[in-house]
Amino acid sequence: MRLTRLAVPPWLAHALRAQRGPVPWNAVVRGALAAGPLLLVAVLSGRTSLGVVAALGAMLTGINDRPGSRRVAVERLGVPALAGAGGLLIGSYAGQHTGAVTLTLVLTLLGLLAGAVSAVGPVASGAATQLLVGSAIGAGMPLPEPGWERALFFLGGAGWLLALRLALPTTAVNAGDYRFDGERDAVGGVYDAIARLLLAAGGPDAARRRVALTAALDHAQDALAGPRLRRYASSGAERRLHAQYAAALPLAEAATALAWVGEAVPARAAEGPRRLAVAVRTGAPTGPLPAPAVPGARFGTPGSTSVVPALRALHEALLHAADAFDRGSGTALHTRRRTAVSVVRTALGSAGREYGIRVALCFGTSAAVAQALHHARWYGNHPHWYWLPATAVFLVKPDLGPLASRVLCRAAGTVLGAVAFAGLALLLPRPEGLVALVAVSGALIPVATRHFAAQTAVVTVLVLALVMVGGEPQASWNRIVETLLACAIVLLVGHLPTLGQRGGTVRARLTRATEAADVYLAHVLSDGTAGDRTGRWVLRREAYRALAEARSAIDLAAAELPALARHSEGTGEVAATLERLVDTTTACAVQLDDTGRLTPRHTDRITELLGELAERRERTGLRAAPARSVAV
């Protein structure tokens, strides 16, 4: 008897999927030292309510705590914390001085603004989330302190976690100046990704390794390009890291060209990037780097002569890297900062409109329902009505995952967390046991972020412990009901037809990726740009980063329920064609550097992919790409 394997729908498969990786022990230590100690100090000093607010600030900041450099952490943690404090301030005064109808309108407008801003990027999305959560808490959690004092202590709790992030080691890479351990880990990861791509060249894993290299380059670029008081790197250690990152770009270009050829290369080709990765992490000299092959040599199958220019480029890039590691001085990160005009254009574009409308509808509706239940005393005297709109915020944000996956995970995580807390509350002494529970939950958040349901369960336990310490007993079952109500609201509103175009986020990012690929291709094939490698690397980084963002949006959209996923059908094929086009453009750049002319294989492939791209874009209804006259 043959058993047929049941195919799991994409929306359910996404809900069951969890991230993997080593336990981030440094983040676990920071989480344990954040909310719990703050609450303990407040309880001992008799200011419990302010301690609850400070612990909430630390908890929400801990959710945004991700691997990376300290410089990036200032922006990634600090900007959302400022937005959360602002939301708490607005919500506190709006809740005290306005009626239910006016308050609902204020929160709805905040949702519209926050949703539009979320389309700008990850940091803006985190800030928008905390703005809305802070406004809901400020309006729905009555506290004796004035709004400005709540916002100040919320910011103090977030600042405490940020201070821990800046003061404590963040990775195991602590060679030299420990302040740059995050940057060292990120740059070393680029060289490791290059080595893995070289080993995968000619095999079925090459495409996935190229995507991993793009992710490593994006991560390193972000780690080095965080906010700074001075325009350029101000220390020798940081300038050395900038030089090491810049030296990886020609290596990545050569490795991508080798993968494009589709033939295996000698295993020794990966040895040089591996030694460079070790040198970055340890601060030790690189030592002699093995050449990948003798420049100009021919080997392999008869059709492998196209490998030679890429191997020669790899050889030259290794020599350049050895020199850059010895000199250890550099400032260029080969990136261009977004202008204020481009940020506003993104927020007002199709993605921003779609985000804004749906967030405003869900947040406003949930706030209205929560106030109606509160004033009607549906479940008794329950003045803390913030949970329902705050839950809706995490459910409606499209960049946090597919809608069905978010709803399932949030409901399951809340039920699990509420049941677990109800049992623990019967056993733990008060308040010391609850304070310890807050500290343990804070330590578990960095591990729980691997799955939305696990994160929800841990956050639910932490928040219920804070609420009970603050004087509201028996809140577990109310939280379950409010979470299920929020899930129903978001599911309903998420499937309503609105003024925004469905799939707007996917289409906006795919259009941006197409434009970046077009500019990159035009630069490589135009006359007079052979010597402008720096400009080429900037455009290549922008093209690959835009492609990665588009692919991420497409993957999320594909995991939605069929009613929503159908609006993005065919965009995956467009992205795949763009990826092949950008890889081919990179191979063309390497070929032109070596011989000054393209082979028929390069020109035929470019022509074929441009035609395929135009056809796929027309089929999916995407607007035409900008016209450029490029001689192939």
N, C-alpha and C positions, 0 to 999 in steps of 0.2 A: 504494500500500500504506500503510495507516494504522498508525502505531506507537502502541501503548498505553503510557502512562506508568505504571510500576510504583509502587504505593503503599508507602512505607517504613514499617514498623511503628513505633509511637511509641517503644518501648524502644530501637530502633536509631537512630531520628532524634535522640533525646536524646544518645546516645553520640557522634554525629557533630557535634553543635551546639557552637559555641564562642562565647564572648562577644567583643564588639567594643568598640573605643574607643581613644583615644590612649595611647601608651606612658607609664606613670607614672614619669617620669624621676627624680623625687625618691625614690620607693621603690626604684628600681634602684640609686641611689647608696647608700642606706641598706643595701641587701642586700650590695653590694660591700664596704662598710666593716664589716660585722658578723662573720660566721663566719670569713672568711679571715684578717683581722688578728688575731683572737683565737687562732686556731690557730698563726699565725706566732710570736706572742709566746710561746706555750707551748712550741713546738719549740725556739726559741732559748734558753729558760730551762731546758730539760731536763725539763719537766713535760708531756709530750705527751699522756698519758692524760687529764689534767684539761683540757687544751686541747680534746680531742675532745668531752668532756662539755659544756664551755662553748659550743663551736661548735654542738652539737646543740640546746642551749637557744636560741641565737640563730636557728637554722634554723626550729625549730618556732614560735618567736615571729614570725618573718618570714612564715610561712604565714598567720597571723592579721592581718597588717598590711594594713589596708584604708583607702581614702580616708575622711576625716572630720576631726573636730577633735582637738586634743591631749588635751582633757579626756576624750573618749570613748576615745582610745587607751590611756590609763592603765588603764581598766577592761578594754577589749577585749584588750589584750596582757598586762597585769599579772596579772589573775585566772587565766587559763589557765597562765601561767608559774608562779604559786604552786602551782597544782594539779599541774603537771608535776614540780616539785621535790618535792612531797609524795609523788607516785607513785614517783619515783626512790628516795626514802628508804625507802618501804615495800617496794618490790621488792628493793632491795639487801639489807636485813636479812632479809626473808622467804626470799630465794634462798640466803643464807648459813646460816641457822639452822633451816630446815625441809626436810623431805623432799619428794619429787616429788608425792605425793598431797596433803599439806597445802598445799604451794605452789599447786597447781592449785585447791584449794578457796578459798584466799585470793584468787587472781586472779579466780575466778568470782564471788565476792561483790563484789569491786571492780567487776566488769562490771555486776552487777545494780544497784549504787548509781549508777554513772556513767550507765548507760542511763536510769534514772528521772530523774536530774537533767537530762539532755539535753533533756527535754521542756519545761523552764522557759523556754528562750530561747537565742539565738545565743551569748551569752557563756558561759552555763552549759554549752552543748554543747561549745564550744571547751575549757573547763576539763575536762570529762569526758573528752574525747579525749586531752588531754595527760596526764591522770591515768593513763589506761590505758597509753598509749605509754610514759610514764615508768616505770611499774611493770614493764612488759615489758623495757625496756632495763636497769633496775636488777637484775632477776632473771636476765636472760639474757646480759648483757655483763660478764663477770668483769673487774674492774679492781683494781689494788693498793690504791687509796685506800678508806677507810671510807665508809659510806653517807652520813653527814652531810656529808663533804667533797664528795662527788659532787653532792649536792643543792645545796650552797652554790655550787659553780662552775656548775652548770646555771642556777641563778637569776642568777648574775653574767652569764652570756652573754645571757640574756633581758633583764636589766636594761641591758646595753650597747646592745642594739638599741632598747629603749624610750627610753634617753637620747638616742640619735640621732634618734628620732622626735620628741622634745620640743625638741631643740636646733636641728635643721635645718629650713629651709622645707619645707612640705608641698604647697603648690600655687603656681600663678603669681599668685594674688591676694594681694598683699603690701602693700596700702595701709594706712597707719597702723601700728598695733601688729601685727607679723608673727605674734605668738602666736595670733591669731584668724583666720589665713588660711583654715583649714578651715571655721570658722563662716561667714565671709563667702562663701565659695564655695557652701556649702550653702544659705544664705538667698537669695543671688542666684539659685540654681537654682530656688527656689520661684517667684520673680517671672517667670522665664523660662517655667516650666511653665504659669503662669496665662496668659501672653500666647499661648502655643501652643494652649491650650484655647480661648481666645476666638476665635482664627483658625479653629479646627476646628469651632466651633459650627455646627450645621446640616448637617454633612458626615459621611461615613462614618468619619472618623478621630476623631470626638469621644470615643467610649467609650475608645479607647486613650489619648488625651491626658488624660482624667480619671484613669485608672489611673496615668499618669506623674506627674500632679500629686500624687496620694496618696503615691507613692514619694518625691517631692521633699520633701513636708511631713514624712514620717516621718524622712527623712535629716536634715533641718534640726532637727527636734525632738530627735533623738538627739544631734546635734552640740552642741546648746546645753545639754542636760540631763545631761551627764556628771557624774561624782563631783566633789564640791567640799568643801573644809574648812568654808566658810561656807554658810549657808542660801541667801543670795541673791548675785547678781552683785556682785563687789567692785570693779570698775573701770568707768570711764565708757565705755570702748570696748565692754565686754561688755554693759552696760546698754543701749547704743545698738543693739546687735545683737538683743537681746531685744525691744526696741520695734519694730524693723524686721520681725522674725518675726511678732510679734503683729499688726502692721498688715496682714500678708499674709492673715490668716485671713478677714476679711470680704471681701476681694477674691476669695479662693478660693471662698467661699460664693456670691458673686454670679456668678462664672464658671461654677460648677457648675449654678446655676439657669438660666443662659442656655443651656448645653449641653442641659439637660433639655427646654427649650422646643422644641428641634430646628429652629430657624431661624437663618439666618446673621445676623451682626451686622456693623456697619461695621468695616473694617480698622483704623480709628483707635482703636477700643476697646482694641486690644492695645498701642498706643504708650505709654500711661502705665505699665503694668507693666514694659515693656522699659526705660524710663528709670529706673524704680526699681531694676531689677536692676543697671544700670550704676552707679547711685549707691551701692548696697551694696558692690559690688566695688572701686570706686575711692575711695570716701570723699568724692566730690565732691557738691556740692548737687544736689538733684533738678532745680531749675529749674522753669519752668511746665509743668504736666502737662496735656495735651489732654483735654478732656472727651469721654467716649465718645459722648454725644448730649445734646441738650437735655432736661433732666428733664421728663417729662410728655408728650414728643412721641410721635407715632404715625407709623410708617413701615412700609414693606414690604407684605406681603400683608394682605388683610382680616382674617385670623385671627391676626395678630401682636400684638394688644393685650396678650397675656400676656407679651410681651417687655418691656413698659414697666416693670413693677415690678423686674425683674431689672436692667435698664439703670440705673434710678434707684438701686438698691442699689450697683451698680458705681460710679456717679458719687460717691455718698456715701463709699464705701470709698476711692476715690482721694483725696478731700479729707481723710479721716481719716489716710491714709498720709502725705500731704504734711505734715500737722501733726505726726504721730509722728516723721517723719524730722527735722523741725526741732527738736522738743523733745529727741529722742534719749534718752528715759529710760523704762525698763520692766523688769519682773522676771517677769511671768507667762508661763509656757510652755504653759498650758492642757493640762496633763497631770496625771495622778494616779499616784503611785508605787505599785507592787504591795506588798501587805503580806506579812509572813512566812507568814501563814495561807494566802493565795492561792498562794504559791509551793509550799508543802508540798502543798496540794490538787492542784496541777497535776502535781507529781512522783508523787503516789500515784494519780492519775486513770488513765483508760484509756490515754492516750498514754504516760504514764510507765511503766505496767505493760508495755505492748507493747514500748517501747524497752528496758526493763530486762531482760525475759526473753530477748529475742533477742540483745542484746549479751552478756549473761552466758553464754548457751549457746555463742555463736560464740567469744568470748574464752576461755572455759574449755576448750572443745574444742581450739582451736588451741594453747593452752598445753600441754595434755596431749599432743597429737601431737608438738609440738616437743620436749618433754622426752623422750618415748619415742624419737624419732629421735636425740636427743643422747646418751642413755645407751646406745642400741644401736650408736652410731657407724656409722649407716647410710651416711654419706658421709665417713667418716674422723674424725679428731680435730677436731671443730668445736664449740668450747665456746660460741660466740656464737649462741644459739638464739632470740634475741628477735625476729628478722625476721618469723617466721610469725604470732605473736599480734599484733605491732604492725601488720602488714598487715591482719589481720582486723578490727582496730579501725576503720580507714578504710573498709573495705568494708561493714561491718555498719551503720554509722551512717546511719539513714534520712534525716536532714536534710542529708546530703551529696549526695543524688541518688538516682535509682531504682537498685534492686539490680542489674539486668542491665547498666545503663550503667556503674555503678561497677566491676563485675567485668571487663567488656570493656576499659575504659580502664586499669584498674590492671594487668591482664595485659599489654596492649600497651605501656604506658608502662614497666613494669619490664623487659620484654625489650629494648625500644629503649635504655633507659638502661644496662642491663647490657652490651649489645653495644658501645655507644658507649664506655663506660668501659674495657672490655677492650682496645679499640683504642688509646685514649688512654694507658692505663697502660703500653703497650709503648713509647710514644714520649716520654713526659714523664720528666724527671729526678726523682729522689726525694731528699728530700721536697719540695724547693722547687716542682717542677712540680705536685705534688698540692695543695700549699697554694694555688697560683694557681688551680687548677681549682675548689677550694672557694670562692674569692672570686668567680670567674666564675659558678659555679652559684648562689651567693647573690644575685648581681645579676639572674639570669634568673628567679628565683622569682616576683617580682611580675608579670612578663609571662606566665609559664607558668600562673598561677592561672586564666587564662581558659578552660582546658580541663584536665579531670582527668588525661587521659593525658599531656599535656605537663608538668603539674606533677609527676606521678609519675616521668616520665623524668628531669627535672632533680633531683628529690630523691634518686632512686636514684644518680645520678652523684655527688652531693654526699656521701651517706652512705657509698658504697663508697670514695670518696677518704678520708674520715675513718677508716674501718675499716682501710684499708691503711696510712695514716700511723700508726695505733695499733698496727700489728704483725700484722694478719691478712691475708695475701696470698691472691690467687685466690679471692675470695668471690663473684664475679659469677655463676657458673653455679649455685652453691648458692642465691643469692637468687632466681633464676628459678624453680627447683624449688619453693622455699618459697612463693613468691607464687602459683604455680599450685595448690599444696595449699590455701592460704588461700582462694583463689577457689572451689575445690570445696567446702570446708567451709561457707563462707558461703552459697553457692548451695543446698546441701543443707539447712542449718538454716533459711535464710530461707524455705523453702517447707514447712517442717514445721508441722502444726497444733499450737498451744500453748494455754496457759491464757488468754492475752491475746486480746481481740477484734480480729479483722482490721480494718484501716482505723481503728483507734482514734485515731490522730493526726488524721486528717481529720475524724472525727466530733467529737472534742473541740474542735478549732478552729472547726468550723462551728457547733457549739452556742454557743460563746463569741461568735461573730460575730452569731448570731441574737439572743442576749440583749442585746448592745450595741446592735443596731439597734432592738430593742424599747424599750429605755430611751430612746434618742434620739427615737424617734417619739412616745412618751408625753410626753416633755418638751415637744416642739414643739407638740403638739395640746392639751395641758392648759391650763386657765385659770390666769392669774396668772403666767405665765412669759415674757410678751412682753418685759419689760425685762431678763431674765437672759440676755443674750447671751454673757457669759463662760462661764456654765455650759453653754449650748448648744454653744459651740465646743469645750469639753472633751469633751462627749458625742459630738459629730460626729467629732472626731479619733479617739476610741476606737473608734467604729463603723467608720470607714474603715480604721484600722490593723488591727483584728480581721479585717475582710474581706480585706485584702491578705494577712495570714498564712494565712487559710483558703484563699484562691485559690492561694497558693504550694504549700501541702500537697496540694491537689487536683491541681494540674498535675504534681507529682512522682509522685503515686499513679497518675495516668493513663498515665505513661510506664513503669510496671512491666510485667513479663511478664503475659500475660492471666490466669494463675492468681492473681496478686496484685491486678491492676487491677480485676478484677470485684467486689472487695469494696467499692470506692468508686464504683461505677456510680451515676449519677444525682445525685451530690453537686455536680457542676459546674452542673447546672441550678438546684439550690437556691442556690448562690452567686450565679449570674447574677440570680435573682429578688431576692435580698437586695441586690445592688448597685443594681438598679433601684428598690427600696424606699427605700434610703438616699438615693439621688439625688432621689427624689420628696419625701422628707422635707425635704431641703435646700431644694428649690423651694417647699415649703409654708412653711418658715420665712421665706424672703424675701418671699413673698406676704403673710403675716400681718404682717410688719414694715411693709409698705407700705400695706395697706388694712385690716388687722384682721380679714379674713375670707377664706375659701378660695373659689375658683371651683368650679363643678361638675366641671371637668376634674381638679382636684387631688383632690377627695373621691372621685370615681369611680375614679381611678387607684390611690389608696391602698386602697380596698376590693377592687379587682380583684387587686392584688398580694398583699394579706394572704390572700385565698382561694387564690391560686396557690401561695403559700408553704406554706400548711397542706397542700395536696394533694401537693406535691412532697416535703415532709418525711415525710408518711405513706407515700408510695410508696418512699422510700429507707430506711425503718425508723428514722429519727432520732426521738429522744424529743421529745415535744411542747414547744413553746416556752412560756415562762412566761406565764400568763394575765394580761392587763391590760385593764381596761375603758377604752377610748379612744373618745371620741365623735368620729366623723368627720363 
